[in-house]
């Protein structure tokens, strides 16, 4: 086997509520990476924050079930340090020889710039957005403010912090009778509720504040859910094919995404007029640039019956499971899953 293979550290797990989804993404990535080009090291972060190093073939069990997937045997590892000469405890692994890291740690402390900052301090290249882009896009409020500043369309919303007085009747008058309540800094629809009355609203507020001290209350848009994959650094491009999510639940919740096998239909390509499709792809690239993204992002839209669209959110570490839209849209646009991974690693090294 080629002795000059690039050593790729695939980081998965993490302490967020998206821990299990991250493990499934990591399984599919390691399976697709060409072992003639890459020496893949699996690096796990447990839900209590411990780091582990393991063999890629036997690192995970129940890797197709989000309810049961877990680490198997693994070796404790010290976190990466710049040119580290530290004395290490016996029976621990080292990440010093990793050439490039591939974080696939969805959610808080993995996708919000925290892990990216650690890798910056270690002086190591890594796949995906840097600290700035990661932090911006993880905060739905900050992200939308930048989109609005750049004349990109977003759904009307209000932001509240823990301790604020929230008037349900006033919000209904301003935003409409159906509302979405979301934590500002969480992913995979965790803590998101669709509410139709005051009783549901109070429960939703409690759930959202249970995850984040800042929450967003958004107008509900009647329309289609459209997703666009963007790839690149200084010259990003959008996949030629768009995808559509058709939830079978009331909305595209965490359960619909990952737990219920029939929670939603994924339509590729989305049936959209070519002119509208082009405008969405252009808006996705502009959103990618103005929020300081690098490497990759999935930009999610709502499209109403008048072909008006709104940017919902930007995901800087999109899923890479067998049903994930980000790689599927690139496959439909002519780039295979394995080639996409190779290109992402090349973009990381370019940085």
C-alpha positions, 0 to 999 in steps of 0.5 A: 500500500502507498506509504505516502498516504495522507493521514486523515483524522475523522472526528465524530461524536461530540457532546451535542444532541446530534452525537448519534447522527455524527457517528452515522455520518462518520461511518459513511465517510470512512467507508467511502474514502480511498484507502490507496490515497488516505490513511484514515484515523477515527477520532471519537468525542464521547458525550462527556467530552472524552477523546478516543482513537480507534480502528476505522473498521471496528470503531462503531457498532449499530452504525445504521440505527440512530437510536443504537449507534455507539463507539466500540473499543477505542484508545484514549487520546490526547487532544491535538497540540501545536508541535506537542512535546508533552509527556503523555500518559501510558496507553494513550494515542497521539494525533500529532502526525495527522495531516488533515482533520475532517470534523463531522461533529454536528451541533454545539461545540463541534459545528459552532467554531469551538472545535475549529478553534482548537484545530487552529491552535494546533496549526492543523488544516481541517475540512469545512468553515473556519471559526468565523463562518462556523460561529456565524451560521450556528447562530440563526439570529446572527446569520439572518442579520448578515443575510438581511444586510446583503439583501437576501430574503429571510422569513420574518422573525423575533429574537428573545433572551432568557428573562425577556417578556414574550407576548404571544398575542402580539407575536400572532398579530405581527407574524401570523397565527402559526409560529415556529419556536427555535433555539438560536444555536442548535441543529437538526431541528432539536428543540424546534416546535411548530405552534398553533395556540397559546398552550403549545406556545408556552410548551415550545418556549420552555423546550427552546429555552431548555437548549439555549438562552436565546431563541427565535420565533418565526413566521410559518411559511406555506411552501416547499422545503428546498435544499442547495449544496455549495462547495468551495473556498474563495470561488464557491459553486452550487450543485446544479441539482436542487433537492426537495424535502417533503415531510410526512410529519407536521414539519421536518423534525429530528424524528422525521430526519433520523428516527422515522424511516418514512419521516420524509420523502427526498425528491432529487431533482426538485421540480422547479422552473429553471429560472427560479432554480438558477436564482436559488443557486445564486442566492445560496452562493451569495449566502455562503460568501456573506456568512464567511463559509468555506469548504462546504455548506448546505443552504436551506430554502422555503419556496412558496406558490408564487416562486418567492423563496426565503433562506431558512438556514445554513448548515456548515457541517451537513450530514453525510449519512446514506440519506443526507441531501448534501452529498446526494445533490453533488452525486446528482450533479455528477460528483460521486460521494468519494470524489466529493470527500477528496475535493473537500480534503483538497479545499482544507489543504488549500486553506 
